[in-house]
Amino acid sequence: MTGEPALRDGVTLVLGGARSGKSGFAERLVAGSGLDPVYVATAQIFDEEMRERIVHHRARRGAEWRLVEEHDALESVLLREAIAGQAVLVDCLTLWVTNLMLAEADVRARSFALLDALGACAGPVVLVANEVGLGIVPDNKMARDFRDHAGRLNQEIAAHADTVHFLAAGLPLTLKG
């Protein structure tokens, strides 16, 4: 796609709904940066459909990407990987929140720890997340808690980020930066 924004230094948040094109857009930002691309995957494989999604994502990225799989300790991975000469893509924060909830972790405390880690990163970081606040109010407490945790984290990251893009139908809209 021509005319897409270039990756800037600092933190970039890429938001969108399911199948909005956010991951592909984020990958193009990092790949076009000229820096060594590092892909931090937060997904866990619980079924065959998720396995197929992961295979598709890996094939789309290509061999030049270095993969780091981390379902929990995202903060320490960012501190280690977001260094000069590398661009780090985290896909995705929403799955990370899911992982924390499944582990019964303190999501608020971990969100603050993630913000602290982002402030200490020496290289650009692109974070992908689902915008979960555009749908209906969930009918059960766990789903509402998930929506609330993910929504709060998105707001906190967006406030901290240098750049924020929103994707709809594959088209980016720059909200900040």
Steps between C-alpha positions, in 0.01 A plus 500: 500500500649837407472807714512309827668671795859418587607355834603769744722465804334422829175313555239445229158352579300339219134446591215347307226244508527136401617464140553876467849460353684618812760221510592532133524878533723470808721247321541737204594785736776294660619336177529839331708648781835363384558364852531134596140381552409310816152348533379438855207258488270483801258239360468158649389205289189351656344357182562424133345826379750704704783281372394580141487874575853487635626311195339763274657789695846339490478440125388858437791646698779299344833371623662838568294540819635364827222343707471524878205314649397639837159448652565666835825689569453765232665769711837322522490402132456864400787613721722234342389533135413869448857614444670725249502345152187290558129569461273289719143407410277357774195316366289529700425676828145368505621139505752597768212628717319171438810306606530705819134447584528124441801494733301704756773766498448857619424654159509860630841457662639330190358776279688759706816287481462486121472880484817530709682259268387694193648815650838328527517355147789620284352399163161547335213280617178437309213358706193344338172485692133440434267791560247321717273791586303521177271203560221408735535478876591137580243294689736354761745631757812334358437644154427845647819481707694407186348791307580737787862382539565514125330837463690655791831364371430638152426843649814495714721388211342758267567777751864388526554426129666738259280376215158332490337356188147361474425247223159447343450293184876494452526879496711678761384814673768677703351607833820632656840597366 
